[in-house]
């Protein structure tokens, strides 16, 4: 039996710290780590690791703001809830809109990435199959989701550890490729690379969007976000140093599969199948967590009447917003089959940065008795999100601004015509 609205049943609080860290880390360590360093190196060159540090600082500020807000508002929906409660209904709606649209595109990209590694000649049907299977896993409950995410994350980390070991431990590694005095990419090159790399950190929001399903959220969410972010930063730092020292700027920027090319250049071509398997597993892990997070935001927006209310229903047996899960899965399948996703990553990055800009603005509204972060944290986070968003390629910026404007227009129409809210 199912419920018809979120007010009749609530998601079960079953996630502990380890579960939340696993979901956040698996969302961050997705397919991006197997590809993001190439375009970032083209922009930043030897300053790649500096760009990574900038992205990590902005991500840390966003994570801290999100954690403090999640402790005050321990319910599913993430920045949609924070913006609504702290800035007003429209800002919460825009945060949810940006997250839902951008991350639905990311889901499609991850599904297609998985299929491209496994069977490129059957990429779209296989991608749809992956979406259907992982939607079914999420539908049957978070416990199974975290088990699958933990297995996939362990596999990906093992592959990345092997790449780092053979790269930094071999004779092909040249530390001179890390010398930042040889080339200055310019501020736009550095910030553009940071914007791309920030996209790879964005998965920690998945923890905050699950606030209604986490045990003791006031302590679990901040701890899980901090642990996931710190661990992933160390992983990215090691991987970035490995590929840059072995391939150099030119080789890395020209590589379509930088981790595979790194192990080949290091004299370990036998590891290429493992790297390919790791890329496929990373895509599945990220897709699993993305569907999970997007569906919770959809359910929260539906409960407030910003999306059809029937999407807020919670399954009585499994304790998940099953209709939102199915709707998100269906939307991703349509995108996989019909959409040209060449610019989807940049578009999604703009949406993610807009989402976190609202989170930081919301954190500025926390009172001194609400465990407010130091003022510098949300200020740096807000400014960083805006700067990185507008450092992305122009077509991504224009598409992102257009979609946000469309969302604002729909919100205004629904305010003028209240009957549309039901």
Secondary structure in CASP SS format (residue, H / E / C, confidence):
PFRMAT SS
TARGET T0000
AUTHOR 0000-0000-0000
METHOD secondary structure of the structure
MODEL  1
X C 1.00
X E 1.00
X C 1.00
X C 1.00
X C 1.00
X C 1.00
X C 1.00
X C 1.00
X C 1.00
X C 1.00
X C 1.00
X C 1.00
X C 1.00
X C 1.00
X E 1.00
X C 1.00
X H 1.00
X H 1.00
X H 1.00
X H 1.00
X H 1.00
X H 1.00
X H 1.00
X H 1.00
X H 1.00
X H 1.00
X H 1.00
X H 1.00
X C 1.00
X C 1.00
X H 1.00
X H 1.00
X H 1.00
X H 1.00
X C 1.00
X H 1.00
X H 1.00
X H 1.00
X H 1.00
X H 1.00
X H 1.00
X H 1.00
X H 1.00
X H 1.00
X H 1.00
X H 1.00
X H 1.00
X H 1.00
X H 1.00
X H 1.00
X H 1.00
X H 1.00
X H 1.00
X H 1.00
X H 1.00
X H 1.00
X H 1.00
X H 1.00
X H 1.00
X H 1.00
X H 1.00
X H 1.00
X H 1.00
X H 1.00
X H 1.00
X H 1.00
X H 1.00
X H 1.00
X H 1.00
X H 1.00
X H 1.00
X H 1.00
X C 1.00
X C 1.00
X C 1.00
X E 1.00
X C 1.00
X C 1.00
X H 1.00
X H 1.00
X H 1.00
X H 1.00
X H 1.00
X H 1.00
X H 1.00
X H 1.00
X C 1.00
X C 1.00
X H 1.00
X H 1.00
X H 1.00
X H 1.00
X H 1.00
X H 1.00
X H 1.00
X H 1.00
X H 1.00
X H 1.00
X H 1.00
X H 1.00
X H 1.00
X H 1.00
X H 1.00
X H 1.00
X H 1.00
X H 1.00
X H 1.00
X H 1.00
X H 1.00
X H 1.00
X H 1.00
X H 1.00
X H 1.00
X H 1.00
X H 1.00
X H 1.00
X H 1.00
X H 1.00
X H 1.00
X H 1.00
X H 1.00
X H 1.00
X H 1.00
X H 1.00
X H 1.00
X H 1.00
X H 1.00
X H 1.00
X H 1.00
X H 1.00
X H 1.00
X H 1.00
X H 1.00
X H 1.00
X H 1.00
X H 1.00
X H 1.00
X H 1.00
X H 1.00
X C 1.00
X C 1.00
X H 1.00
X H 1.00
X H 1.00
X H 1.00
X H 1.00
X H 1.00
X H 1.00
X H 1.00
X H 1.00
X H 1.00
X H 1.00
X H 1.00
X H 1.00
X H 1.00
X H 1.00
X H 1.00
X H 1.00
X H 1.00
X H 1.00
X H 1.00
X H 1.00
X H 1.00
X H 1.00
X H 1.00
X H 1.00
X H 1.00
X H 1.00
X C 1.00
X C 1.00
X C 1.00
X C 1.00
X C 1.00
X C 1.00
X H 1.00
X H 1.00
X H 1.00
X H 1.00
X C 1.00
X H 1.00
X H 1.00
X H 1.00
X C 1.00
X C 1.00
X C 1.00
X H 1.00
X H 1.00
X H 1.00
X H 1.00
X H 1.00
X H 1.00
X H 1.00
X H 1.00
X H 1.00
X H 1.00
X H 1.00
X H 1.00
X H 1.00
X H 1.00
X H 1.00
X H 1.00
X H 1.00
X H 1.00
X H 1.00
X H 1.00
X H 1.00
X H 1.00
X H 1.00
X H 1.00
X E 1.00
X H 1.00
X H 1.00
X H 1.00
X E 1.00
X C 1.00
X C 1.00
X H 1.00
X H 1.00
X H 1.00
X H 1.00
X H 1.00
X H 1.00
X H 1.00
X H 1.00
X H 1.00
X H 1.00
X H 1.00
X H 1.00
X H 1.00
X H 1.00
X H 1.00
X H 1.00
X H 1.00
X H 1.00
X H 1.00
X H 1.00
X H 1.00
X H 1.00
X H 1.00
X H 1.00
X H 1.00
X H 1.00
X H 1.00
X H 1.00
X H 1.00
X H 1.00
X H 1.00
X H 1.00
X H 1.00
X H 1.00
X H 1.00
X H 1.00
X H 1.00
X C 1.00
X C 1.00
X C 1.00
X C 1.00
X H 1.00
X H 1.00
X H 1.00
X H 1.00
X H 1.00
X H 1.00
X H 1.00
X H 1.00
X C 1.00
X C 1.00
X C 1.00
X H 1.00
X H 1.00
X H 1.00
X H 1.00
X H 1.00
X H 1.00
X H 1.00
X H 1.00
X H 1.00
X H 1.00
X H 1.00
X H 1.00
X H 1.00
X H 1.00
X H 1.00
X H 1.00
X H 1.00
X H 1.00
X H 1.00
X H 1.00
X H 1.00
X H 1.00
X H 1.00
X H 1.00
X H 1.00
X H 1.00
X H 1.00
X H 1.00
X H 1.00
X H 1.00
X H 1.00
X H 1.00
X H 1.00
X H 1.00
X H 1.00
X C 1.00
X C 1.00
X C 1.00
X C 1.00
X C 1.00
X H 1.00
X H 1.00
X H 1.00
X H 1.00
X C 1.00
X C 1.00
X E 1.00
X C 1.00
X C 1.00
X C 1.00
X C 1.00
X C 1.00
X C 1.00
X H 1.00
X H 1.00
X H 1.00
X H 1.00
X H 1.00
X H 1.00
X H 1.00
X H 1.00
X H 1.00
X H 1.00
X H 1.00
X H 1.00
X H 1.00
X H 1.00
X H 1.00
X H 1.00
X H 1.00
X C 1.00
X C 1.00
X C 1.00
X C 1.00
X C 1.00
X H 1.00
X H 1.00
X H 1.00
X H 1.00
X H 1.00
X H 1.00
X H 1.00
X H 1.00
X H 1.00
X H 1.00
X H 1.00
X H 1.00
X H 1.00
X H 1.00
X H 1.00
X H 1.00
X H 1.00
X H 1.00
X H 1.00
X H 1.00
X C 1.00
X C 1.00
X C 1.00
X C 1.00
X C 1.00
X C 1.00
X C 1.00
X C 1.00
X C 1.00
X C 1.00
X C 1.00
X H 1.00
X H 1.00
X H 1.00
X H 1.00
X H 1.00
X H 1.00
X H 1.00
X H 1.00
X H 1.00
X H 1.00
X H 1.00
X H 1.00
X H 1.00
X H 1.00
X H 1.00
X C 1.00
X C 1.00
X C 1.00
X C 1.00
X H 1.00
X H 1.00
X H 1.00
X H 1.00
X H 1.00
X H 1.00
X H 1.00
X H 1.00
X H 1.00
X H 1.00
X H 1.00
X H 1.00
X H 1.00
X H 1.00
X H 1.00
X H 1.00
X H 1.00
X H 1.00
X H 1.00
X H 1.00
X H 1.00
X H 1.00
X H 1.00
X C 1.00
X H 1.00
X H 1.00
X H 1.00
X H 1.00
X C 1.00
END
